[in-house]
Structure formats: C-alpha cells, structure tokens
Amino acid sequence: MDLASVFYLGVTFGLFAILVGIVLRTYSKKRKETGEAPKYKMLDDD
C-alpha cells in the first residue's frame, strides 16, 4: 500500500471512531435524563 491508501484508511477509521463516539454518547443511559429534560419541559409549558 502506498502512502495515500494508508492516509485514506486512517481518515476513514478516524471518522468511524468519531461516529461511534457520538452514538455512544447520545444513547448512554447516564445522559438520558439530561437529553430528555427539554422535551418534558416543553410539554409541561403547554
């Protein structure tokens, strides 16, 4: 493999790791209460 292929694979795996991090942070049980709080606040205002 030449340098361009290694760079392309590195960028691809890096973006995939960032995506996995975002998904894990979004769907973690610990952050569920803080993520859902605005929805319930809006429903209470109505």
C-alpha positions in Angstrom: 0.0 0.0 0.0 1.2 3.4 -0.8 1.0 6.5 1.5 -2.2 7.8 0.0 -4.0 4.5 0.8 -2.8 4.4 4.4 -3.9 8.0 4.8 -7.3 7.3 3.3 -7.8 4.3 5.6 -6.7 6.3 8.6 -9.2 9.1 7.9 -11.9 6.5 7.3 -11.3 4.7 10.6 -11.0 8.1 12.4 -14.4 9.3 11.1 -15.9 5.9 12.0 -14.5 6.2 15.6 -16.0 9.7 15.9 -19.3 8.4 14.7 -19.2 5.6 17.3 -18.3 8.1 20.0 -21.3 10.3 19.1 -23.7 7.3 19.1 -22.4 6.0 22.4 -22.7 9.5 24.0 -26.2 10.1 22.6 -27.6 6.8 23.7 -25.9 6.3 27.1 -28.2 5.7 30.0 -26.4 8.3 32.1 -27.2 11.1 29.7 -30.8 10.1 29.0 -32.3 12.3 31.7 -30.4 15.4 30.6 -31.3 14.7 26.9 -35.0 14.2 27.6 -35.4 17.1 30.0 -36.2 19.8 27.4 -38.9 17.6 25.9 -40.7 17.2 29.2 -40.2 20.9 30.0 -41.9 21.9 26.7 -44.8 19.5 27.4 -45.2 21.0 30.9 -45.4 24.5 29.5 -48.4 23.7 27.3 
